């Protein structure tokens, strides 16, 4: 199968790619440890590429992703499949998922613990999170009100205004 050879040479040395069998492949979209990484499995029926490949997100790797998001990713991939029927498309599907990772996973809630620690380290270099928290909670009501009024002219609150809420 020409496509099989092509996939092997394209993804040679790519740790995200796994050939499960000569007709079944997995590709991990995103770095491992990325809370928005996901894994797609593409299997070829005998009549592929005249018929659609079987795309699955049932891998254990995806067990933190909600079924609604898995379904919406599969739906978007099937649109690509239909556009490419009759041509070798496994590479196209993997690359589509890579290019659209943020869009595909935009509604996946990210584990809050990670985002909080990142925010703190960005906002206050070298200050341990505990200190920052105490300081914030000692604000008087007037100070808090002032903070709340510090929105910019577009009515958007400055980056980080809600970090404390996240911590609580």
Secondary structure, 3 states (H helix, E strand, C coil): CHHHHHHHHHCCCCCCEEEEECCEEEEEECCCCCCCCEEEEEECCCCCCCCCCEEECCCHHHCCCCHHHHHHHHHHHHHHHHHHCCCCCHHHHHHHHHHCHHHHCCCCCCCHHHHHHHHHHHHCCCCCHHHHHHHHHCCCHHHHHHHHHCCCCCCCCCCCCCHHHHHC
